[in-house]
Amino acid sequence: MICFKNCDAMRDMVITPLQRAAAIDDLVKHYKCIIPKAVAKPVSFHPTKIDTKFQKDKAYERFAY
């Protein structure tokens, strides 16, 4: 049986979360996330022709929810 606490080679191979955090500390401190502005087309409305009462009721239902 290999004991982790008594084996130097095993201790050197296994990286603890604290050791990992210390290794990337400089990288995290200097990390920047650059998000460009989103550009969208202006909103345009296109009127539709509603012929029947059924179409009118469906349009009101879609508008209400």
Stockholm file with secondary structure:
# STOCKHOLM 1.0

chainA/1-65         MICFKNCDAMRDMVITPLQRAAAIDDLVKHYKCIIPKAVAKPVSFHPTKIDTKFQKDKAYERFAY
#=GR chainA/1-65 SS CCCTTTCHHHHHHSCCHHHHHHHTHHHHHTCCCCCCCCCCCCCCCCCCCCCSHHHHHHHHHHHHC
#=GC SS_cons        CCCTTTCHHHHHHSCCHHHHHHHTHHHHHTCCCCCCCCCCCCCCCCCCCCCSHHHHHHHHHHHHC
//
